[in-house]
Amino acid sequence: MEKAELLPRSGEHGARKSRIGSSWRSVVPATVLAAFLLAWPGIRPAPKLTLTAAQLSDGLRQCAKNQQHPFVDYSLASTRLSSRNTETPVKLFRNATLLNGDGRISHEVDVEIQGDIITYVGPLRAEIPKGAVVVDVAGRYLSPGLVDMHSHAGVRQEPQLWMNADVTETTHSVTPWARAIDGFKPSDEAIKIVASGGITTSLVLTGASNLISGEGMVIKHRDTNSVWEMEIDSTSNGRSPKRQRYLKMACGENIKQNAPNTPGGPVSRLGESGYVRFAFEEARTLLQHQDSWCERAAAGGAGLDDSYPSSLHWQTLVDVMRGDVSVHVHCYQTQDVFAEYDHADEFGYNISALHHINLAFEMLDEIKKRGSMLATFSDEGGFKNENYHSSWYMLKKAADAGISIALTTDHPAKHGQFFAQEAQIGHHFQLEEKLAVASITSVPAQAIGLDNRIGWIRPGYDADLVVWDSHPLTLGATPLQVMADGVTLVNASEKLWEESTKRAQVFARAPLSRTQKANDEKTCTPGQKDIVLRGIAKSYIPGLQTSGVSKTTAVVRNGVLHCIGNSQCDAVAAEAAEQGIPEMHLKGGYILPGIVSATRSHGLSELVAEASTTDGELSGSDLSQLVSAADGLAFGDRRLIIAHRRGLTTLITPPVSNGFVHGLSTAFRPGAAHGLSPGAIVKRDVSLFLSIGHEGKNTAFPSISSQITELRSLLTSASPPHPSWALAANGSLPLTVRTDNKDVMAKLVALKHEFPALNLIIHGGGEAHLLAHELAAADIAVVLAPFRCSRLTWEVRNCLPGPPLADATGPDILLDAGVRLGVGIWDHRDRWVTNALWEASWLARWRLDEDEEQRKELAVRLVTGNMRDIFGLEVRDEREFVVYEGDPLEYGASVALMVEQGEVQRCWPDVEEKPVFLYTLLFRIPQQSVDVFPRSLEVEDMRNTMHYQMSSKRKGGRPLSCEVKRASDRKRWILHDKWRQKQVDSVDAYYNAYYNTTFNTTFNTTFNTTFNTTFNTTFNTTFNTTFNTTFNTTFNTTFNTTFNTTFNTTFNTTFNTT
């Protein structure tokens, strides 16, 4: 296909099929008509004009501009200070703990501002300036305004509607001429809500549905109706001749997904690369014409008949190649990034920033060499193929490689109000504290070429300041005051200011990062039933709570948490020690019940965009065939494994549907290997699940009123189309309704009055606080999903953003009213279920009338006991619990031990996935010994016990590092993978270090003694007759003459020596 067909010039809309036939007869009339029109005086083309002096002058000015480039004027601060109006009133932030853009902390600092700039940063002033307005920071943390370099605030307005969504022009996949400023809406309510999270500056980009989607803009989150007043002009008060500009590009899955919506759009990465190259080829041709024109014009303009070449369609790409526009590329996978670098090399431009790329750890050297920085997330990934293998430690790996990192929200994909949480989670996963702070302040400021005025608290810089109620890297840290350009954007109530002083965290340092400990298998192994836990700081197990002792002992016997923290328990522990029961020593151990969450599609969907990885999607119309999610569950996928390793022991998922009816939800264990594993299904039919609202609309039930009417009819029917409807009507089976809207919930409350036996559960509840007392009076439980307010859709536009914009959150109001409350998720990609405990802790910290211990107990109940009570799950907490090292209600804790169904399931699990292999036994030992193994072994890996076929016929090769031992039931042999907790450089190294010393001792003293008894009494009787008459005659001749001679020589000279 010709490039002209792929990339029409400006004003074209793709190639159109000609209506004129190929016959010569159709040409004659057209020719005659053309001749007639050309002869007509008013239509005849005007003669070509020669170049005027004005056109030459204008062109020469443009030629001169081509030689100029934007730069960062670092003298701007001093220029501002020297030219400021000293009569402007002063505002003084008194006695702050300064947390600057590099993460450094300074105590007892005064920060003074005049007008829109900072004028003083230093030790406490001896005298307060006359007439100054003083803000007593009282030792709280004061940081620069946060900078988010990837946002869609204003172009993806909240709530999102088709008529206000202006993030991408998708009529073509290459639109370099598009500009975010043309679709920006200062009226977007999210602009202020985002500012309440501490963001004062955002780079607003066009979308990622196009290969080249257009130019972004930098805004200050000012309260104004003028987009011009919000946009930052980087040339104002500076010497740079051109403003900073930003081009958004994208690659990978987003483009392929949008192809059906784009006429002639690419459907493969081959096409993606072609489109980008064709576009830049057009732009390069224009650039060459411009340069040629400038050369001739500089020589006097002889022979120039045309004005300076220009094109609205391609000029942005020309400016990219001239170095006047920074390029920001949305990419995930390495092959896409390498392709983008290849295009950049071909056309001579640089890629300033790689956005989202959470697989950067696979190509750190190349990124470092190129000088690109990363603009990415801390915990995004796993829901589509291109980010499936993302790493929680990617930020640390990139930082260790010396690559600059800026964290982003991609608002509203992740809501900008909670921007600081990106840095918090990054620090939890070992991103160094100072770098975590810099990733949301100075690094993004530098990346967008504005670190001469934002990202730092320095004299002469913009007066963008945030006062925090605790260190910004603390879980739930919230701004009390946010200022941009000296104007207060957000200021919390006096109650919130006063409350912050009562908390221990307000002056505390940042929490520690989590540490990953290697497991000692002598202490803890899956399947174990007995263990002594030393160093327990707190237990939240009902009936086994700790009594305030800082360090105590807990004992697990026969899979049950037997006792904790009393003299009787000390005696039990001493008895266990005498019996050789292993002990695990913890530094601040916490014991919690297993976490329970209700999700949208966990276990039924692995990669949302890939139908082959999902159970499928129901129409939502069939009332008679109510399927159970249990029949579609697939265990062992990456998301389930990670959720389990983070402490979730039960997930509740309904069948996936795009309409009114979902079916029967199922509670299951995310750590189970498969559906037949013991206890894999906790409860098959947990509730009957429906969607009422916009999500529930389909051809059968096209309106909310039809959905409510049909539900009422089903509940009253004497012979419903499925027995579950009758069970729901009499309360035997809970009825869960997915909705966020207050009016739908009001109808459900009325329905509960009609059918008092109904056991109703609201899943969603974004606007539930508006009906808190009515829901409590009707005894309707609410599972909040999402947990925090995000006004993304019309149906949840009234959710409550919470502090600092309001003193309370929606969940606070529900709890005060007595509503039974739990925590779930409903994101269509099922992200962040692993953060359930953090989300509950974030909520509980705003229970201002409760002490810290009460808040933490509430947080635990929201994701454990409350969820089990709401869904009727019967689990004994003393047989299903999780042990952490560190407080799991704060950042920095790690799972140390998981017990389910009375057995240890995991010991020090790493959140990162290790590969699961199909194991083959390759011991270099005599063939006779290999043959005594059964044909099938159970291989125990990080997921659970799994069955694999082993081969006893393969010779040579590398040995698998393992040990053979009895299973707990003494009836099976288990091949135990020793790679499970530690990765080694080579198999042979592990073989020499472990197998030769440890395994042979175990093999000779245990395996041979035990197994040979069975072998001699059973196997020999049956097998030896065939063996002696057939195998020995044939095999022994070869074995004695060849194998023994060759093998023993190698064995004696090599193996024993090593």
N, C-alpha and C positions, 0 to 999 in steps of 0.2 A: 504494500500500500504506500502511495506517495505521501511524503510529509505534508504536502499541501492539503491532503484529505484529512490527515490527523489533526493538524493545527491550522485552522482557518485564520486569516489575518483579521485584524480588528474590524468589527462590523459584520463579519460573516458568522453564520450559525451552523456550519457543517455543510458538507457537500449535499446538493439536492439533485435528484434524478431529473434529467431533461424531459420535458413533455413533447419535444419535437422528435418525430421518428427519424430513423436512419435513412429513409428513402430520399433520393435527390429531389423528389417532387416537393418535399416540404421546405427545401432550401430556397427555391425560386421566390415564393411569396415573401419570405423573410428578407431576401436580398433587395427586392423591389421596394419593400417598405422602408428598409434602411436608407436606400438611395433617396427616396422621397423626403424622409425626415432630415437627412443631411443637407438637402437642397433648400429646406425651409429656413428662412433667415433667422428666425428666433431660436432655432434649435442647433444651428451650425456651431461646432466647437469654436470657442474664442481662440485667437492666436496666442501662442505662448509668450508670456511677458518676460522681459529681461529683469535681472536682479536689481532691486532698488537700493539706494544708499542706506535706507532705514533697515531693510532686511539684512544687508551686509553687516551693519553695525550691531544689530540684535544677535546675529549669528556669531560674530566675533566675541561678544560678551559671553555667550554660551560656551564658546571654545575656551575662553579664559577660565570659566567655572569648572570645566572638565579637568583642569590642572589642580584644582583645589579639592581637599578632602576633609571630612569631619574629623575632629580630634577632641580629646578630653582636655579642657583648659583647667589645669590644676592651680592656676593663679586666681581662679574665680573667688575663692574664699577670702583671700587677702584684699582683692578688689572690692568685694562687698563690704568688708569691715571698714575700709578706708573711706568708703563713700556713703556709709549709713547715716541716717538722721539720728543724731544723738538725743534729740528731744522726744523721740518716740518712747511711750511708756514701757517700762521694764517688767517682765514677769520672771520670777525666780523660783526654780524648783530646788527646794532647800533640803540638804542632808539626804542625798540619794546614795544608794549603792549602785554605782555606774557599771553597767554591763555593755561594753562598747562593741563595735562591729567586728573586732577580732576575737571576741569572747573573753577579753581580759576584764577583771573585776577590780574596781577601785571603791574604797569606802569613804564615807563622809565627804561627799562631793556636792558642790553647788553648780547648777546649770542655769545660766541666765539667757533670756531671749529678748530681742527687740524687734518688733514687727514680725517679719517672716524668716529671720535668721537667728542662729545661736551666736551670742556675743561673748560668753564667758563659760569656761569649763575648768574647774579647779577646786582647790581646798575651800572649806567653808569660809565665807567672807566674814571679816570681823564686824563689818557694818552692812546692814541691808540697804541697798540703794533707795534713796528718797522716792517715795511714791510707788515703789515696786509692789506688784501683786504677788504674794508669796503662796506657793503650794508646798505645804509641809509633807515631803515624801516620807519622812520619819524612818529612814533606813531601808525603805522598800527598793526593789530593783527598778532601775530606770534604763531603758534601752532605746536605740534608734527605732524609728518607725520601720516595720517589716516591709520587705520588698518581694513581691511575688512576680517572677518573670514569665509565668505562663498562666494567664487567666482569660476567661471569656465574659467577665462581668461587663454588663452593658450591651453586649451583642448576643448573649443568651440570657435574656431578661427573665427574672423570676416573678410569678410562675411562668413556666415555659408554655407558650402558645405558638401555633404555626405563624400567626401574623406578627409576632415580635421576635421570631428567631432569625437573626441576620448574621450568623457567624461565618457562613460559607456560601458562595455563589456556585451552585452545583450544576448549572447548565453546561459547564465544560470542566474538564479536569485540570486545565492550566489557565489560571486567571491572575496573572501577576499584576494586572491593572486594578484589582479589587482593593479596597481600603477599609480597615476596621472603623475608621472615623466616620465613614458614610453610613454605618449601621448602628453606631453607638448611641445609647439612650441614657442620658443622665438621670432619668426618672426611675431607673432600675432600683428597686428597694434593696437589692442585695448589696449595692455599693456601700451603704451605711452599715449593713449587717456584717459585711466583710471587714470593714474598718474596725468594728467592735472587737475583732480578734487581733488587732494590732497592725494590720496592713494599712500603710499610708500610700504606697506606690505600687501600681500593677502595670505590667506589660500586657496589654490586651491584644491578643493575636487572633487572626482569622483561623478557620477550622482546619481539621486534618482529613477532610473528605476528599480534598483535591491534592494533586501532586505539587502544585504551586498555587496557593490560595490567596496570596495578596500580602499587603503591608499591615503591620500592627501599629499600635500607638501606645505611648506611656501616659498614664493618668495619675493624678493625685486624687485621693478619695474625698474631694471637697464636696460640700453641700451647695450645689448650684445647678441651674437648668441649662447652662451653656457648656457644650462639649469643648469649646475653645478655652474656657476657663479651667477645665479639668486637665486638658492635655499639657504635658510638659514640653516646652520649647527649649531644647538643649542649647540653642544659640543665644538665649536671652542672658544679658549681662556677662557674656563670655566672648572669647576671641575666635571661636570656631566658625568658619565661614558657612558651614552647612550643619544642619541638624542631624542627629542620629536617626537612622531609619532601620526597620526590621522587616525582613521578608520571611514569611512562613512557608515551609515546604513539608511534605510528608511522603511516606513510602510504606510498603508492606500491606498488611491486611485491610486497613481502613480504605485504601484506594480500591482494592478488589471488591470489598463489600459494597462500595458505592457505585461500582461499574454499571449495574442494571439501571441506576437512576441518572446516569450521565450519557447523553447521546454520543456514541462512538468512543466511550471511555475504555481504558485498558482493562483487560481481564487477567493479566499475568504480570509478573515482575519484568518479563521481557518487554511488554508493552509499556510498563511504567518507565523503565529506563529510556525507551525510545522516545516517549512523549517529552521527557525532560530534555533530552539531547536535541530534539527537533526545536524545542522552544528556545534553547540557548543558541542554537545555530542561527535562528532567525534574528535573535538579539545581537549576535556577533556580527552578522552581515550589516545590521543597522549601525553598530559601533564603528565598523570599518568605513562605512559611508560618511559618518560624522567626522571621523578623523581625517579622511581624505578631503572632505569639504573644508575643514579647518586649515589643513596644509595649503590648499589653493587660496583660501581667503587670506591667510597670513602673507601670501606672496602677492597680494594685490587684488585678488578676486577675478583675475582674467579668466574668461571662459566659463564662469559660474552663471548659470541661468536659473537655478533653483535656490530656494531659501534653505536654511540649515535643516538637514534631515531630522525628522522627529516622528514619534509614534507613541500614542498613549498605550497601545497594546503591549509594546515591548520595552519601553524606556526603563521601567523598573529593573528588568534583567540586564540592560546595558549598564545601569548604575551599579548593579551587583558586580559586574565584571570590571568596572572602574574602581571598585573598592569603597564605594559610598554607602553601601547597604550591607548590614550584617545579616548573615543567613542562619536561620533557626530551623532545624530539621527534626520532625517527629519520626523517630525510628525505634524499633525494638531489637531486631535481630542483626547479627553481624554481617550477613551477606547483603542486607539492605544498606548498612552503613558503608561497607566497602564499595558498593555501587555508587552511593552518593559521593564518596571521596573520588571515585573514578571520574564522575561527571565534573567535579570541581577541578580536578587536574586538567581535564580536557579543555575546559573553558576558562581556566585561570581565575578562579575565585576561591575564597576560604569559607569553611563552615565554622561559624563562631560557636554554636551550641548544638548539642545533641539532646533532644528532649525525650523524656520518658525512658530512654534506653536502659532498661534494668537488666540487660544481658551484657552490659559494658565490660564486666569482669572477664569476658572471653576475648577481648581485644584491647586491653589497657595500653599495651606498648604502642599500638598504632594511634590510638587517641592521644596519648601523651606526645608522640612525635608530631602530630598535626596541630597541637595546641588548642584543640576543641575543649570546651568545658561541658559538664553534664548538668542538665536541668531535669530533675527526675523526682521520683517518689521514694518514700521510705519502705512502704509495705504493699505496693500494688503489684498484682501479677497472679498468674495461675489460672486465669479464666479464658484465655485464648491461646492459640498455638504459639504466637510470636512472643508471649511473655510467660509461657507455661513453666519454664525452668528458671524463673527469676530467683534471685538470692537475697535473703534478708541482710546478708553481710556485704552486698555489693558496694554500699557507700564506704565502708571501711576499706575494702579492697582497692577502690578507686583512689581514696585519700592516701592510702599507703603507697600508691603508685605516683603520687604527686599531681593528681588531676584535680582541678577545681570543681567543686560541687555546689550547686544551688538547688535547694528543694522547692517544689512547686505544688500547687493544688489542682491545676487544670480546672479551676472553678467553672461551673458548678459540679463537675465530675466528682471532685472532692471539695466540700464546701470551704470557701475561703475563711469563714469565721474560725475554723479550727486549724489554721495554717501552722501554728506553733507545734501542733501535735506531730507534724511531719518530722521536725527536728527532734522532738522528744523520742519518737520511736526509732529514728536513726541512731540517736545516742544510746538507746537501750540495746541496740544491736551493734554496739562497739564503735560507732563513729565518735571520735574524740570530742570532748565537751566544747572546746573553743571552736572547732570546725563546725560543730552542729549549730552553734549560735551564728557563726559567720555565714552558714548556708542559707540563712533567711534574712540576712542584713547586708553585709559588705560584699559578699561574693556576687549575688545577683545584681547589686548596684554596679559593680565593676563590669559585669557581663553585658549590661545594657548601656555602658558608657556614661554613667551618671555618678560614679563614685567620687566625683569632685564636689558633690552637693548632698548626696543621700547615702544611707547605709552606715553612717558614723555619727557620733556626737562630738563635733569639733566646732570651734569658733569659725564663723563664716558659712557654715553649712545650713541647709534648710532646717527650720525648727520643726522637725518631725520627731516626736517623742512619745514613748509609751511607759506609763507607770503600771507595774505588775503587782498582783496580790501575792506572788511567790516567784521563785526562779522560773524563767520561761521554759526550762526543760523539765519542770515538775509536772506530774500528771494533773491535768485540770487547771493549770495556770491560766489566769484570766486577767486581761487589762482592766485597770480601774479608770484610767484616763488615756485617751488617744488624741494626739495633736498633730496636725499637718500644716506646715507653713505658718505656725504660730496661732492657728485657729483650732479650738477644741472641737473635735468631731464627736467624741463620745466621752461621757463622764458618768461613772457609777454613782448610785445613791449614797448618801451619808451612811446608811445602814451597812452597805457592802464595804465601804472604806473602814468603818469601825470593826466590822467582823474580821477583816483580813488581819488586823493586829492581834487577834486572839489565837491565830493558828501558828503552830510551831514552824510550818513550812515557809512563812513569810520571809524569814531571814536565813533560811537554810540554803546550803549549797546545792548544786545540781545533784540528782541521784546518780548512783554508780551505774555503769553498764553491766549487762548480764555477763556471766562467765559460763563457758561450756566445760564441764568437767568430764573427764574420761571415767567410765565405769570400771570399778574393780569387781570382777565376776566372782571373786571369793566372798564378796559381801552381798551382791545382789544379782539375781538372774531371773528372767521371765519363768513363770511357773512356780516360783518360790512361795512358800506360805508362812514362813516365820522370819522375823527380823526385829532387831531392837534399834530404835531411832533415838540418837542422842542429840542434844542441843535444840530441842523444840522450844520455840518462843511463843507460839500461839496455835491453838486448835479451835476451829469453827465447827467441829462435828457435834451435832446436837447430843447432849448427855455426856459428852467427853470434852467439854471446853476446858481450857487451862484456867488456873486460878490466879493469874497475875505474876507467876514466877517467870523470870526472864529466860532461864534455860532449864529445861526439864527433859524427862525421858518418856518415850511412848513405846509400847510393846505390841507387836503384831504376832499373834499365835493362831495357827490353822486358818490363816486368811482373814482374821478378824482383828480390828483394832481393839485389843483387849483392855488396855488401860493407858492412862497418861497422867503424869505429874502428881503422884501422891506416894505415901510411904508404901502402900500395898503394891503399887506399880514398881517401886524400886526393888521389892522382894521378888516380883515376877521377873524383872530384868536380870536380877542376880541368878535366879534359877535357870533362865535361858542361857546365860553366859556359861554356866556349868555344863550345860548340854551342848555347847559349841554352836549356839545360834549366832549368826553373824550380826555385827553392829554397823550401822551407817552413822557417821558423825557429820552433823550439819552446822553451819554458821548461821544461826537464826532461822530455824526450820518453822514452816507454817503447814498446817494440815487443814485441807478444805474438802467438802464433798465434791464429787465429780460435777463439772459444769454441764448444764443442759441449755440447749438453744433451739429455737424454732426457725427454720430457714425456708428458702424458696425452692431450692432444687438440689440440695446436697444429696449425693448418692444416686441421683437420677440424671445429672448433667455434669459432664467434665469440661468440655469446651463448648461454650454456648453457641458459637457460630458453626460448629461442626455437628450436624445431625447424627452422624454415625457414632458420636461419643455420648449420646443422650438416650434416655428411655423413649423420647418422642414427646409430642405435644397433643393433648386432647382438644377436641373442638369446644368443649364446655357446654354442650347442648343435650347430651344423653342423660336422662334422668333415671333410666332403668339399669344401666350398666355402670355401677359405681365401682371403679377399679380401686385397688389398694396399692399404695406406693410400695408396699413390701414386695410386690410381684415384679417391680422394675428396678429394685436396688442393685447397684453394682459396687462391690466393696474393693478396697485396695487402691483407689485412685489417689493421686497426689494430694488433692485438697483434703480428703478425709484423713490421710496419714498425718498431714501437718496439723489439722485441727486436733487430732488425738494427742499429738506430741505437745500441744500447748495446753492440755488439761481438760479438753472437752470429752466427756465419756458418753453423752447421749445427744443425738440430734433428732429433731422431729421435722419431717418433710411431707408435704402433700403431693399428690400427682401433679405434674405440670400441665397447665391448661391455659388456653387463650380466651376463655369465656367464663360463664357463670359458674359451672360445676367443675370442681377439681376431682373430688372423690374422697377416699379415706386416707388420712395421714397415718404415718408409721413412725414409731420411735425405734431407733436402732443405735448400735455401737459403731462409731466411726473407726475404731481400732480393729474390728473383726476382719479376718482374712477373706471370708466368703459367707454366703447366707446360711451355710450349715454349721458354721462355727458355733460352739456353745454360747448362748446368750446374745447372738448377733442381732436378733430381733427382740428388743425390750418389750414392745407391745405392738401387735400387728395393726390393729385398728384403734387409733388414739382418738380421732375425731372426724366428723364429716366436715369437709372444707369447701367453702364457697367464696367467690369474689363478687361483691356488690358495689357497683359504681362504674366508672369509665372502663376499668380493666375487665369487668364482667360482661361488657356489651358484645354481643355477636348477633348473627342473623336470627337465631331462635329467641334471644332475649335482648333486643336492641336498645332497651331503655332501662333506667334504674327502676322506674315504676313497674315494668314488666317483671323484673327480677324479684322485687318485693312481693308482688302479687302471686307469682309462681311459688315462692317460698311459703307464703301463707296457705296456699292451696295444698301444697305437699304435706304441711304439718297437720292440716285438718282432714286429709283424705283417710277414709276407712280402709282403702286398699291402695296404698302408695305403690309406685312403680318399682320400688326396691325396699327391702325390710329396714334398711338403715334410716330411712325417713321416719319411720314409726319409732325407732329407737331414739332418734334425736328429739322427736315430739314428746316422748315420756321422760326424757332426761337421762336415759341409760347411756347414750352416746353423746359426748359433747359436740356442739355445733360451732365451728370456728368460721368467722366471716372476716375476709380480708377487706378492710376499708380504712381510710384516713379521715373521711369527711364527717363533719359534725351532724349534718342532716340525715345521712344514712344511719349514723349511730342513734339518732333520735328515733328513727323508725324501728330500729332493732329494740330499743327500750320499750316502745309501744307494743312491739310483737311479744316481748317477754311478759308484758302485762296480760296479753291475750292467752299466752301459753306459759303459765308460771313454772311448769316443770322443766322448761328449756334450760339447758346448761350452756349458756352462750359465752363465747370467747371472741374478743375483738383482736385481730392480728393487724397491726398498723397503728391506729389510734393517734395519728398526728394532731388532730384537733380534739382529742378526747377530753382535754382539760376544760373545754367549754361546757361539757356535760358531766363533770366529775361527780357531783352529788347524785344526779339521776342514775349514773352507772353504778355507783356504790349502793344506792337504794334497791336497784334491780339485781344486785349481786352478779353483775357482768364483769368478768375479768378482762384485763387488757394486757396484751403482749406488745410492747412498743417496738416498732420496726419501720423505719430506722429509729434508733434510740434517741438521737438528737434531732432538733428541728432543722429541716431543710425544705424551703418553700419551692420545691422543684416543679410541682404540678399544681393545677388549679384546685384540686381537691384537698390540698394540705396547705393552702395559702395562709391559713390563720394559725399555724403552729407558733409556738412561743419561743423566740430565740434565746431567752434566758439572759443571765448576767453577761456583760454589764448593762445591757439595754433594759433589762427587767430584773427585779430582785429574785424572782422565782422562775423555775422551769415548768414545763407542762407536767412532767412526772411528779414534781413537788406537789402540785395542786391535786393530782390524782391520789397521791399517798395521804395527803392531809384529809381528803374526803373519805378515805378508807377503801379505795378501790384495790382489789387484788391485782398486783402488778408483776409482770415479768419482762424479760428482755429477749428480743429476737432480731432477725434481719429480713429484708425483703428486696435487697438489691438484686437486679436481674442477673448479675454476675456472681452473686453470693460471696462478695468480698467481705473481709473484716470480721467474719464470725469468730476468728481466733482472738479478737480483741474484746470479747464479751465481758470479761472480768474488769478490764480497764474502763469500759463504757459504764458499767454499773458503779464503779468507784468514782468516776467523774460525776455521775448524778448525785451520789450520796454526799459528796463534799459540799453541796449547796443546801443540805438540810441544816439551816442555820441555827435551829433551836435544839439540835442534838449535839452531844459531845462526840469526839473523834471515834471512840470505841463503838458507839451506837451507829455512827455512819458506816463504819466498816462492816459491822454485822449486817446492816441493811444491804450493803452492796453484795455481800456473799449470798444472802437470801434471794435477791433478785434473779440470780443466775443458777440457783440450786434448788432449795426447798420450795420457793414460790412456784417455779416452773413445774416441778413435780406435782405439787398440789393442784395447780391449774389444770394439768392434763391427766391427772389421775395415775401417775406412775408410782409404783411401789418399789422402792429401792432402799436397802439397808445401808445407811451411810457408813457404818463401821466396816462394811465389806466392799465399799466402793468409794475410794477417796484418793486424793492427790496430795503428795508431799512436795513442798517447794523449799528451796533455799533462798531466803529473802522474802520480803513481804510482797505477795503477788498482786496486792491492791495498789502498788506503786511500781514504777519502772525499775528494772535491774534484777528481778527475781528469775529463777530457773526451776523447771520441773526436775525434781530429783527422783521421784518414785511414783508409780501409778499402780493402784490395786483395784481390780475389778473382779466381781464374782468370787471374791475370796482368794485371788491369786495375783501375784505381781505380774504386771503386763509390760511395764517399761522401767528401765533404770537409767537415769540421766539422759533422756532422749535429746538429741540435737534437733532443732527445728529444720535444719537443712536435710533434704532427702538424699539418701545414699542409693546407688543403683541396686536393683534386685536382679540377681543372676539366676540362670538355670544351672544348677550345680551338677558337676560330674566328678565322681571320685577318681582321683588320679594318684593315689599313693604309690610311691616307688617301693613296694614291698613284694615278696614272693606272691605269685599268682594264686597259690593255694590259699593264702591268707585272704586275698581279695575275694575269692569265691565264697567264703563263708558268710559274707554280708548278705542280708536279704536283698531282693531285687528292688525294693522300694524303701526309702528312708524318709523321715520327716526332717526337713531342713528348717531350722529356726532362724528367722532374720528379723530385721527391725519392724516389720509389719505384724507378723504373727507366725504361728506354725503353719507351714505350707508343705504340700506333698509334691515331690519331684521324682522322676525315674532316674536311677543312677546306672552307670555303665561299668561293668567289671571286665570288659573285653579290651578297652583301649590301653595301649602300652605307651610308656615314655611320657613326654609332656611335662608340664609344670604341676607340682602337687598342690592340692587345695589345702590351705592351712585350716585345720579343724581339729576337733576332738570328738570321740565317739563315747557316748554315755547313755545310761539308762534313763528313760522317761520316768516321771513321778509315779506312774502306775505300774512300773517294773515290767511292763509287757512289751515295750517298744524300745528300739534303739534310736537314738537321736544324733544326727550329724549336726554339730553345733558350730556355726560359722564364727570364727574368731576375728573376722574383719568387721564384725558388727559394730564395735565400739572404737576401733582404731584403724586408720588407713596407713599402710606401710608403703615404702618406696618400691618394693618388688616382691613378688610371690616367693622367690627363692630366698630372699633375705629373711622373710617371715618363717619360711620352712626351716631354715638352719637355726634361727633363734628360738623357735617355739616347738616345732614338730619333733625334731630330733631329741630334745631333752625332755619336754613335758609329755608329748603324746606317747612316745614309746614306753615310758614308765607306766602310764595309765593303761596303755594297750596290753602290756605284758602282765601286769599285776591284776588288772580288773577284767578287761575284755576277754582275754584268753581263758582265765580261770572260770569266769561265769558262763561265757558263751560256749566253750568247748564241751561243757557237761551236756548241754542241750544238743550240741552237734554230735557228740559220741553216741548218745542214747537214741536220738531220733534220726538225724540227718544221715549218719553213717549206715544205719540199718537199711534205710531205703535206697540211698544213693550209691553206696559202695559196690553193690552188685554190678550195676551198670558201669560204674567207674572202673572196677577191677577188670572186667571182661573186655571193655572197649577203650576207655580213655587212657588207662595206664599203659596198655600195650602200644598205643600210637604216640601218646604225648610224652611218656617218660623217656623214650629213646631220644627224642629231640631235646627234651628238657635236660637230661643228664649230659648229653654230648655237647650241647650248644649253650643253653641258658645258664647252667651252673658255672661252666668255665668262664663265660663272658661276664655275667653279672657279678659273680663272687669276686673276680679280680677288681672290677670297678668299685664294688661295695667296700672291699677291704682297703684299697689304696686311696679312695676318695672320701667315701661317706664317713668312715670311722675317724679318719684324720680331721675332717671338718667338724 
